[in-house]
Amino acid sequence: MRRSFSLLEVVVASTLFAIVIGLSFGVCGRTSENMGETMAISDVAMKSNRLAESLTSYLRSAQSFTLTATASPNTDFTAVEFRQVLGYDFDGEDDDGTENGGVERTPLRLIRFVYDAGEDTTDGADDDGDGLVDEGYLELREDKNGDGDATDSDERIAVLATDVAGDSLSFVNQPSGGASPDPGDAFLQISYTLLRRLPRQGEIYSFSTTLEIAFRNTLD
């Protein structure tokens, strides 16, 4: 004889089923959220590694470079002007007429930090509405017309990294600490922090790096 379920049994079974389904969806939601955060964090780390590789590639063979501060209100050096050594040069001059002591070099190049459009660099707020605060990008420029300046509108080669924290970037000669390298300086120290908005609302992940680039060539 088939037994029928009472109303109470049906209500209890339905409640338990709803609880189990709710817990299952909750676990799936948290798992998906955690995977999203893990992927975002991994992406920032890879982006930082690519930036470190680019900076090393450009600056390791630099000769005769200077550091400047371009990102107000920062007091640290946030830009570096440099020439890369290419080989021997028998006429003793760069293409723009600068004497080079017989070393062939690239035109003047500039790596600098620039705040994103719309970001107020002094208020510590998300002025451009992208979820990040006072962020910008690192760009590489080259003096194409030989006027000794790499800031003309058509002289940008590439953006090296985006979502860089504006108050985190610094270039420092070591051990002298000056704007121009001392012949005894062993390396250039670069610090920066990359930012990433995580899936959970309002949370920002930051990934900080300190890079030390040893000089391959003499600095005079």
Backbone bond lengths (Angstrom), bond angles and torsions (degrees), N, CA, C in turn:
res aa  C-N    CA-C-N  psi(-1)  N-CA   C-N-CA  omega(-1)  CA-C   N-CA-C  phi
1 M - - - 1.463 - - 1.518 108.76 -
2 R 1.341 115.42 126.20 1.448 120.47 -178.00 1.511 110.18 -74.41
3 R 1.364 113.82 131.76 1.473 119.44 -178.96 1.522 108.73 -92.29
4 S 1.330 117.09 134.02 1.463 121.63 177.56 1.529 109.66 -91.72
5 F 1.342 115.43 156.11 1.472 121.39 -179.68 1.520 109.58 -90.84
6 S 1.287 113.70 140.54 1.464 118.67 175.59 1.526 109.30 -78.07
7 L 1.300 115.60 163.92 1.465 121.23 178.82 1.520 110.61 -60.16
8 L 1.330 116.94 -38.80 1.461 120.84 -179.60 1.522 110.85 -63.99
9 E 1.336 116.44 -42.27 1.460 120.52 -179.93 1.531 110.92 -64.70
10 V 1.312 115.61 -38.70 1.460 119.50 178.48 1.534 110.67 -64.90
11 V 1.327 116.31 -43.33 1.479 120.47 179.80 1.522 110.39 -63.11
12 V 1.356 116.70 -44.31 1.465 120.22 -179.91 1.523 110.81 -63.52
13 A 1.328 117.12 -45.20 1.463 121.07 -179.84 1.526 111.17 -62.62
14 S 1.335 115.84 -41.81 1.466 119.42 179.44 1.518 111.23 -65.23
15 T 1.320 116.50 -39.12 1.463 120.57 178.66 1.521 111.37 -63.93
16 L 1.351 115.29 -47.12 1.471 119.54 178.77 1.526 111.11 -60.97
17 F 1.324 116.65 -40.58 1.461 120.42 178.65 1.527 111.01 -62.44
18 A 1.330 115.94 -43.08 1.465 120.07 179.66 1.523 110.99 -64.03
19 I 1.347 115.95 -39.31 1.468 119.54 178.90 1.525 110.96 -64.08
20 V 1.337 115.70 -46.20 1.474 119.92 -179.73 1.529 110.67 -61.04
21 I 1.333 116.61 -45.62 1.466 120.49 179.68 1.526 110.35 -63.30
22 G 1.343 116.33 -41.66 1.465 119.78 179.31 1.517 112.13 -62.37
23 L 1.341 115.71 -43.81 1.464 119.43 178.20 1.523 111.19 -63.26
24 S 1.326 116.15 -39.54 1.466 120.28 179.79 1.519 110.96 -62.15
25 F 1.345 116.26 -46.39 1.464 119.42 178.54 1.519 111.08 -65.05
26 G 1.350 116.67 -36.62 1.460 119.77 178.78 1.513 112.00 -63.94
27 V 1.344 116.08 -43.90 1.466 120.27 177.91 1.513 110.63 -63.35
28 C 1.335 116.83 -43.99 1.460 120.23 179.20 1.523 111.17 -62.05
29 G 1.342 115.88 -40.79 1.455 119.89 179.56 1.511 111.93 -63.88
30 R 1.347 116.30 -44.93 1.473 119.58 179.57 1.525 110.69 -66.44
31 T 1.338 116.71 -38.21 1.459 119.72 178.75 1.521 110.93 -62.93
32 S 1.339 115.83 -44.67 1.456 120.34 178.67 1.521 111.04 -62.89
33 E 1.329 116.10 -41.24 1.464 120.99 179.61 1.519 110.60 -64.68
34 N 1.339 116.57 -43.97 1.468 120.34 179.20 1.521 111.54 -64.34
35 M 1.334 117.54 -38.68 1.457 120.74 177.50 1.518 110.55 -64.29
36 G 1.339 116.41 -39.74 1.460 120.48 178.54 1.511 111.57 -62.84
37 E 1.335 116.51 -41.21 1.456 120.30 179.33 1.533 110.90 -68.25
38 T 1.327 116.18 -40.92 1.467 119.63 178.63 1.516 111.10 -61.40
39 M 1.324 116.96 -42.77 1.457 120.67 179.01 1.522 111.32 -65.38
40 A 1.334 117.48 -39.06 1.463 121.07 179.12 1.520 111.08 -65.10
41 I 1.337 116.79 -43.92 1.461 121.15 179.26 1.522 110.65 -64.06
42 S 1.332 116.49 -42.35 1.459 120.88 178.20 1.523 111.17 -62.83
43 D 1.320 116.28 -38.80 1.463 120.80 179.94 1.529 110.74 -63.97
44 V 1.331 117.36 -41.09 1.472 120.68 178.81 1.521 110.40 -64.52
45 A 1.331 117.00 -41.32 1.466 120.36 179.46 1.525 110.98 -62.70
46 M 1.336 117.56 -43.06 1.461 120.72 178.77 1.527 110.82 -66.33
47 K 1.316 116.39 -37.81 1.460 120.84 178.36 1.526 110.37 -64.19
48 S 1.326 116.72 -39.98 1.461 121.02 177.61 1.519 110.81 -64.76
49 N 1.325 117.17 -40.75 1.465 120.70 178.31 1.526 111.44 -64.05
50 R 1.328 116.75 -40.52 1.474 119.85 178.88 1.520 110.66 -64.89
51 L 1.339 117.02 -39.54 1.460 120.28 177.81 1.517 110.47 -64.20
52 A 1.327 117.34 -43.05 1.465 120.96 178.71 1.524 110.58 -60.26
53 E 1.327 117.23 -41.77 1.464 120.96 178.56 1.527 111.06 -64.01
54 S 1.327 117.33 -41.26 1.467 120.69 179.89 1.521 111.10 -65.62
55 L 1.328 117.04 -46.39 1.459 120.45 -180.00 1.526 111.00 -62.03
56 T 1.321 116.46 -42.06 1.470 120.24 178.74 1.518 110.85 -63.37
57 S 1.331 116.63 -42.85 1.459 121.13 -179.00 1.521 111.36 -60.76
58 Y 1.326 117.47 -41.80 1.454 120.78 -177.30 1.533 112.95 -79.23
59 L 1.325 116.97 -39.61 1.461 119.56 -168.80 1.523 114.23 -95.78
60 R 1.309 118.59 -19.23 1.453 119.13 -177.97 1.531 111.57 -61.70
61 S 1.327 116.75 -35.76 1.462 120.39 179.75 1.525 112.24 -98.95
62 A 1.334 117.01 18.59 1.460 120.43 -178.95 1.521 110.91 -70.52
63 Q 1.332 114.40 148.30 1.458 121.12 174.75 1.524 107.58 -138.41
64 S 1.320 115.51 139.89 1.459 121.33 176.89 1.529 111.17 57.10
65 F 1.331 117.11 66.76 1.457 119.55 179.09 1.528 110.95 -116.13
66 T 1.312 115.67 160.56 1.462 121.85 176.45 1.521 109.14 -134.18
67 L 1.325 115.49 154.70 1.456 122.07 178.66 1.520 108.97 -108.71
68 T 1.331 115.77 144.01 1.459 120.57 178.12 1.523 109.53 -138.32
69 A 1.319 115.86 163.59 1.467 121.74 175.58 1.520 107.54 -104.73
70 T 1.333 116.49 118.84 1.466 120.12 -176.47 1.518 113.20 -119.60
71 A 1.315 117.84 -12.97 1.470 120.04 -170.95 1.519 110.29 -111.45
72 S 1.311 116.49 82.76 1.463 121.20 177.64 1.522 109.42 -59.94
73 P 1.332 120.39 140.06 1.468 128.35 10.01 1.527 114.21 -94.62
74 N 1.333 119.26 20.76 1.456 120.72 -178.24 1.524 111.14 -63.47
75 T 1.314 115.98 145.33 1.457 121.00 173.43 1.523 110.82 -104.00
76 D 1.332 117.20 -13.48 1.459 120.45 176.65 1.527 109.89 -75.91
77 F 1.335 115.51 163.61 1.456 120.34 174.57 1.527 108.73 -73.72
78 T 1.320 116.75 126.60 1.460 121.55 -176.19 1.515 112.48 -122.30
79 A 1.330 117.11 12.01 1.461 121.34 177.85 1.515 109.18 -150.60
80 V 1.329 115.60 152.97 1.456 120.76 177.11 1.527 108.72 -136.23
81 E 1.341 116.63 127.64 1.460 122.91 172.96 1.522 108.15 -101.12
82 F 1.325 117.26 136.09 1.463 118.87 -173.80 1.517 110.75 -158.31
83 R 1.327 114.90 165.66 1.457 123.18 169.56 1.526 107.07 -125.53
84 Q 1.319 116.41 138.44 1.460 120.57 176.36 1.526 110.37 -93.31
85 V 1.319 115.82 140.48 1.458 121.59 177.19 1.524 109.68 -77.73
86 L 1.334 115.29 131.03 1.471 121.08 179.88 1.519 112.79 -108.54
87 G 1.332 117.81 -29.26 1.461 121.14 -177.98 1.512 110.94 159.59
88 Y 1.309 117.23 -154.41 1.457 122.69 179.91 1.527 110.58 -84.79
89 D 1.341 115.17 146.52 1.458 121.11 179.31 1.526 107.86 -134.79
90 F 1.319 117.07 113.33 1.456 120.22 -170.94 1.524 113.48 -78.49
91 D 1.343 118.52 -20.82 1.466 117.97 179.77 1.521 112.83 -87.00
92 G 1.332 117.01 -9.80 1.456 120.55 173.77 1.512 116.03 76.70
93 E 1.347 117.91 13.08 1.460 120.89 -179.34 1.520 110.49 -136.78
94 D 1.361 115.04 146.20 1.455 120.08 170.54 1.519 109.12 -74.84
95 D 1.327 116.52 171.59 1.461 120.46 -179.04 1.517 113.02 -60.61
96 D 1.334 117.12 -26.87 1.460 119.63 179.30 1.527 112.88 -90.55
97 G 1.342 116.63 7.80 1.459 120.41 176.89 1.505 115.09 92.59
98 T 1.322 118.12 -2.16 1.459 120.99 178.99 1.531 109.90 -72.16
99 E 1.332 116.19 131.77 1.460 119.44 178.17 1.522 109.94 -67.05
100 N 1.322 116.39 134.73 1.458 119.86 -175.54 1.521 113.80 -123.67
101 G 1.347 117.61 6.15 1.458 119.77 176.85 1.513 113.73 66.08
102 G 1.341 117.22 26.02 1.456 120.56 178.38 1.509 114.84 85.21
103 V 1.327 117.42 11.35 1.465 121.65 179.39 1.528 108.62 -110.78
104 E 1.328 117.04 118.47 1.466 120.19 178.62 1.524 110.02 -72.72
105 R 1.336 115.29 131.19 1.468 119.87 -175.85 1.527 110.49 -132.84
106 T 1.319 115.43 161.19 1.460 120.82 174.31 1.527 109.42 -71.56
107 P 1.343 117.42 163.70 1.457 118.76 168.27 1.531 110.28 -57.81
108 L 1.315 116.57 164.54 1.455 120.90 177.65 1.525 110.14 -56.21
109 R 1.322 116.38 130.68 1.458 121.56 178.23 1.519 110.27 -120.10
110 L 1.304 115.21 156.27 1.464 121.54 -176.27 1.522 109.55 -137.94
111 I 1.315 116.20 125.89 1.465 121.93 168.38 1.523 106.58 -111.96
112 R 1.312 116.83 123.39 1.462 119.32 -175.77 1.520 111.08 -145.02
113 F 1.333 114.00 160.47 1.460 121.77 175.62 1.519 109.23 -94.59
114 V 1.340 116.06 138.37 1.459 122.15 177.49 1.521 108.41 -133.35
115 Y 1.327 117.34 129.81 1.461 120.16 176.53 1.524 110.35 -68.25
116 D 1.339 116.27 145.68 1.453 120.78 176.14 1.522 110.68 -60.70
117 A 1.323 115.27 149.05 1.465 119.82 177.07 1.529 109.78 -59.47
118 G 1.302 116.14 132.50 1.460 120.79 179.19 1.503 114.75 93.47
119 E 1.330 118.46 -13.44 1.460 120.27 178.76 1.528 110.35 -81.38
120 D 1.332 116.22 124.14 1.457 121.64 172.12 1.519 106.64 -81.27
121 T 1.310 117.19 118.94 1.457 120.24 -170.07 1.521 113.61 -78.43
122 T 1.304 119.09 1.58 1.461 120.08 -175.10 1.523 114.58 -120.52
123 D 1.342 118.86 -8.98 1.464 117.86 -169.94 1.520 114.55 -101.62
124 G 1.343 119.36 -6.94 1.453 120.77 178.45 1.509 113.61 63.00
125 A 1.332 117.48 32.61 1.462 121.57 -178.34 1.531 109.68 -126.25
126 D 1.327 114.99 163.36 1.460 121.56 178.89 1.522 108.56 -85.02
127 D 1.325 116.89 79.06 1.460 120.81 -173.29 1.522 113.67 -72.81
128 D 1.327 118.71 -29.03 1.453 119.17 -179.04 1.528 113.22 -95.58
129 G 1.352 116.81 2.77 1.452 121.52 171.01 1.512 116.29 71.79
130 D 1.353 117.70 24.29 1.462 119.39 -179.26 1.522 112.81 -100.41
131 G 1.335 117.16 7.54 1.454 120.75 178.18 1.511 114.53 90.65
132 L 1.339 118.25 -5.65 1.461 123.05 179.21 1.525 109.36 -114.35
133 V 1.326 116.35 162.55 1.457 121.59 -173.93 1.519 110.51 -119.42
134 D 1.336 115.75 123.92 1.469 122.81 173.73 1.523 112.61 49.34
135 E 1.318 116.13 47.11 1.463 120.69 -179.03 1.526 110.30 -99.30
136 G 1.320 115.12 165.35 1.455 120.53 178.44 1.513 110.52 -155.91
137 Y 1.331 115.70 -153.75 1.462 120.12 -176.93 1.522 110.53 -143.16
138 L 1.326 115.15 159.86 1.462 122.04 174.41 1.525 108.09 -102.61
139 E 1.329 116.87 129.41 1.446 120.44 179.57 1.524 110.82 -123.83
140 L 1.324 115.29 152.88 1.456 123.36 175.83 1.521 108.05 -110.54
141 R 1.332 115.87 128.34 1.460 121.36 -179.74 1.523 109.43 -126.91
142 E 1.340 116.26 158.99 1.462 120.72 178.72 1.524 109.63 -140.31
143 D 1.328 116.06 138.36 1.461 122.64 178.89 1.526 109.61 -72.85
144 K 1.327 117.07 96.14 1.457 121.32 -175.29 1.519 113.34 -81.39
145 N 1.329 117.07 -30.06 1.470 119.29 -175.24 1.527 113.25 -98.25
146 G 1.348 117.28 3.95 1.451 120.31 174.10 1.505 115.58 70.64
147 D 1.339 117.76 25.15 1.462 119.53 -179.86 1.524 112.33 -93.96
148 G 1.346 117.33 8.68 1.457 120.36 178.63 1.505 114.66 78.84
149 D 1.336 116.91 13.97 1.456 122.19 -179.27 1.524 108.53 -140.08
150 A 1.334 116.91 136.70 1.465 120.47 -176.41 1.520 112.47 -112.15
151 T 1.326 117.32 25.24 1.465 120.13 -174.73 1.524 113.65 -108.29
152 D 1.336 117.90 6.58 1.459 119.05 177.09 1.527 109.96 -64.54
153 S 1.324 115.97 156.83 1.469 120.95 -170.67 1.528 113.19 -62.17
154 D 1.321 118.70 -26.72 1.458 120.75 -176.21 1.522 112.94 -100.26
155 E 1.331 117.88 15.32 1.456 120.33 -172.02 1.524 114.51 -106.45
156 R 1.310 119.00 10.79 1.458 120.31 176.38 1.512 110.39 -83.22
157 I 1.332 115.97 130.38 1.459 121.47 178.00 1.521 110.88 -90.77
158 A 1.333 117.00 -47.13 1.466 119.51 -173.47 1.515 110.59 -161.87
159 V 1.335 115.42 156.74 1.460 122.59 167.26 1.515 107.02 -94.62
160 L 1.323 117.45 119.60 1.461 121.81 -175.24 1.523 112.35 -82.21
161 A 1.328 117.57 -31.95 1.474 120.94 -179.68 1.518 109.41 -163.30
162 T 1.314 116.01 145.17 1.460 122.07 174.70 1.528 109.22 -112.33
163 D 1.330 116.03 171.66 1.468 123.11 177.59 1.531 111.68 57.20
164 V 1.323 115.47 45.50 1.461 121.98 175.85 1.521 108.23 -94.02
165 A 1.326 117.26 131.52 1.460 121.20 178.99 1.521 109.56 -68.60
166 G 1.322 116.50 124.66 1.453 120.76 -173.20 1.508 114.72 -64.29
167 D 1.319 117.89 -31.27 1.463 120.05 -178.07 1.521 112.38 -90.53
168 S 1.337 117.12 9.37 1.461 119.79 -175.14 1.523 113.17 -106.04
169 L 1.325 117.80 -20.51 1.458 120.68 -169.85 1.523 111.84 -82.82
170 S 1.316 115.93 134.31 1.462 120.43 173.53 1.520 110.27 -155.47
171 F 1.335 114.98 141.66 1.458 123.64 170.72 1.526 106.76 -110.84
172 V 1.326 117.91 128.43 1.465 121.29 -177.58 1.520 109.53 -137.04
173 N 1.344 117.01 123.74 1.457 120.61 172.27 1.523 109.26 -71.88
174 Q 1.320 115.64 137.72 1.465 120.19 179.74 1.529 110.28 -124.36
175 P 1.340 118.05 132.38 1.468 126.19 7.59 1.522 114.55 -95.30
176 S 1.341 119.92 -0.08 1.462 119.93 -171.32 1.522 113.47 -69.56
177 G 1.336 117.35 -38.15 1.454 120.95 -179.68 1.511 114.77 78.24
178 G 1.346 118.13 5.95 1.449 120.58 -177.83 1.516 113.82 -85.44
179 A 1.344 115.11 176.60 1.457 120.29 179.72 1.520 111.47 -75.05
180 S 1.329 116.87 -32.86 1.465 121.48 175.78 1.518 108.46 -110.80
181 P 1.322 117.60 142.09 1.459 119.85 -175.69 1.522 112.38 -68.15
182 D 1.297 115.43 139.21 1.451 122.45 172.35 1.527 108.13 -83.68
183 P 1.356 119.08 145.15 1.462 119.48 178.41 1.522 113.79 -54.02
184 G 1.334 117.00 -23.22 1.455 119.75 179.66 1.513 114.47 -88.51
185 D 1.346 117.90 -2.64 1.462 120.12 179.72 1.520 110.70 -67.02
186 A 1.334 115.10 136.63 1.461 120.38 -176.67 1.525 112.36 -95.42
187 F 1.327 117.05 -28.99 1.461 118.22 -177.10 1.519 110.95 -161.44
188 L 1.302 114.41 166.65 1.457 123.48 175.13 1.519 108.01 -106.87
189 Q 1.322 116.39 124.86 1.465 120.63 -179.78 1.527 109.09 -99.78
190 I 1.322 115.46 128.96 1.466 121.71 -179.10 1.519 108.81 -123.89
191 S 1.311 116.43 128.53 1.470 121.82 177.48 1.523 109.05 -120.71
192 Y 1.323 116.37 140.65 1.459 120.89 177.66 1.513 109.85 -158.94
193 T 1.317 115.44 158.16 1.463 122.57 176.73 1.521 109.10 -129.15
194 L 1.326 116.04 128.48 1.457 121.57 175.47 1.521 109.23 -99.66
195 L 1.312 116.17 145.43 1.459 122.54 -176.11 1.522 110.66 -114.97
196 R 1.333 115.27 151.52 1.467 120.63 176.50 1.521 108.74 -151.32
197 R 1.304 116.53 131.71 1.461 120.98 175.95 1.519 108.58 -81.94
198 L 1.327 117.06 125.55 1.452 122.40 -178.72 1.528 110.55 -85.54
199 P 1.350 117.01 161.87 1.465 119.68 -178.40 1.522 113.93 -56.39
200 R 1.354 116.48 -35.22 1.464 117.78 178.90 1.519 109.45 -71.43
201 Q 1.304 116.43 129.13 1.457 121.86 -173.20 1.513 112.26 -57.13
202 G 1.335 114.73 133.44 1.453 120.72 173.89 1.510 114.86 84.82
203 E 1.335 119.32 -5.74 1.452 120.78 -178.27 1.524 110.61 -97.68
204 I 1.331 115.72 130.46 1.459 122.00 179.75 1.523 108.47 -119.52
205 Y 1.311 116.15 128.86 1.458 121.67 177.98 1.523 108.85 -99.02
206 S 1.319 116.87 134.66 1.462 121.60 178.47 1.525 110.02 -119.64
207 F 1.322 115.79 140.22 1.458 122.59 -178.58 1.525 107.47 -126.45
208 S 1.338 116.85 110.73 1.467 121.78 -175.05 1.524 110.94 -100.89
209 T 1.327 115.71 142.88 1.457 122.55 -178.65 1.521 109.79 -136.75
210 T 1.315 116.65 139.16 1.465 122.43 169.15 1.518 107.28 -120.34
211 L 1.320 114.83 120.18 1.456 122.45 -173.54 1.523 109.25 -114.87
212 E 1.313 117.31 134.80 1.460 121.72 177.29 1.528 108.51 -117.78
213 I 1.343 115.79 117.04 1.457 121.14 -176.65 1.532 108.74 -107.03
214 A 1.322 116.25 115.67 1.468 121.38 177.73 1.520 109.14 -78.51
215 F 1.339 116.19 140.53 1.453 120.97 -178.09 1.528 110.97 -80.90
216 R 1.323 115.51 133.48 1.453 121.00 179.13 1.525 111.14 -86.67
217 N 1.337 117.43 -27.40 1.459 121.91 -175.02 1.522 111.04 -119.67
218 T 1.325 116.45 165.69 1.464 120.47 174.92 1.516 108.74 -66.59
219 L 1.332 116.77 152.88 1.457 121.41 -172.09 1.521 111.77 -105.48
220 D 1.330 117.38 39.29 1.462 120.03 176.84 1.518 110.25 -135.05
